[in-house]
Amino acid sequence: MSNFAQFIPLILIFVIFYFLLIRPQQKKVSDHKLMISKLSRGDVVVTAGGLIGKVSKIIDDEKAEVEIATNINVTIIKSTVTQIISKTEPK
């Protein structure tokens, strides 16, 4: 019984770490993946590099083309999108 009592603080520390650090990080990652999967043409996005632009074309599952100024398009990796400022209205 005394051997088990020595492990109780270690178990409590792991449980606290799980609920305060690991679980919120997993939720954040899954929310980001969901946001990236719903990215569509016409969305105004912010990239990790600080670029703000409108998605002009979804190339594939990994890349998108973003218009950052009139007639200036750049290809970005979709996972670098940190925020969607405005969504397009469905037609």
C-alpha atoms as one frame of an Amber mdcrd trajectory, in Angstrom:
protein
   0.000   0.000   0.000   2.806   2.436   0.791   4.376   1.872  -2.652   1.133
   2.897  -4.325   0.896   5.981  -2.103   4.247   7.156  -3.431   2.863   7.188
  -6.999  -0.292   9.171  -6.205   1.395  12.617  -6.575   2.917  11.558  -9.894
  -0.473  10.378 -11.158  -2.099  13.628 -10.030   0.557  15.680 -11.841  -0.042
  13.723 -15.058  -3.816  14.242 -14.795  -3.348  17.978 -14.258  -0.950  18.211
 -17.233  -3.429  16.325 -19.400  -6.351  18.642 -18.662  -4.380  21.902 -18.649
  -1.863  21.345 -21.474  -2.333  18.259 -23.640  -6.110  18.275 -24.158  -6.420
  22.001 -25.071  -3.535  21.662 -27.559  -5.201  18.663 -29.223  -8.460  20.631
 -29.488  -6.639  23.590 -31.023  -4.976  21.352 -33.632  -8.267  19.681 -34.555
 -10.015  23.080 -34.843  -7.224  24.305 -37.159  -7.535  21.191 -39.361 -11.302
  21.743 -39.578 -10.791  25.403 -40.528  -8.292  24.437 -43.249 -10.610  21.770
 -44.648 -13.441  24.326 -44.984 -11.244  26.873 -46.776 -12.924  27.912 -50.021
 -12.575  30.319 -52.918 -13.335  33.923 -51.946 -12.399  33.602 -48.265 -10.248
  36.405 -46.877  -7.420  34.833 -44.870  -4.378  35.747 -42.766  -1.254  33.592
 -43.137   1.391  32.826 -40.540   3.676  35.254 -42.379   1.171  38.071 -41.893
  -0.139  38.241 -45.451  -3.799  39.106 -45.845  -5.475  38.085 -49.064  -8.438
  36.518 -50.787  -8.333  32.863 -51.805  -8.599  32.838 -55.574  -8.120  29.110
 -56.155  -7.767  25.913 -54.145  -4.988  24.017 -55.931  -5.126  20.757 -53.957
  -5.323  19.495 -50.366  -1.999  21.150 -49.548  -1.890  24.412 -51.531  -4.058
  27.404 -52.347  -3.601  30.497 -54.465  -4.183  33.791 -52.641  -4.574  37.218
 -54.229  -2.703  39.687 -52.003  -3.175  42.700 -54.304  -4.870  43.355 -57.621
  -3.539  40.791 -60.105  -0.839  39.602 -57.669  -1.337  35.967 -56.694   0.866
  33.849 -54.464   0.734  30.130 -53.806   0.616  29.257 -50.103   0.593  26.083
 -48.087  -2.906  25.830 -46.632  -1.621  24.883 -43.166  -0.020  28.347 -42.848
  -3.457  29.983 -42.755  -3.945  31.150 -39.187  -7.282  32.918 -39.459 -10.214
  33.278 -41.821 -11.360  36.888 -41.629 -14.470  36.525 -43.747 -16.190  33.613
 -45.416 -17.850  33.771 -48.798 -21.611  33.653 -48.923 -22.940  30.401 -50.415
 -24.714  30.917 -53.734
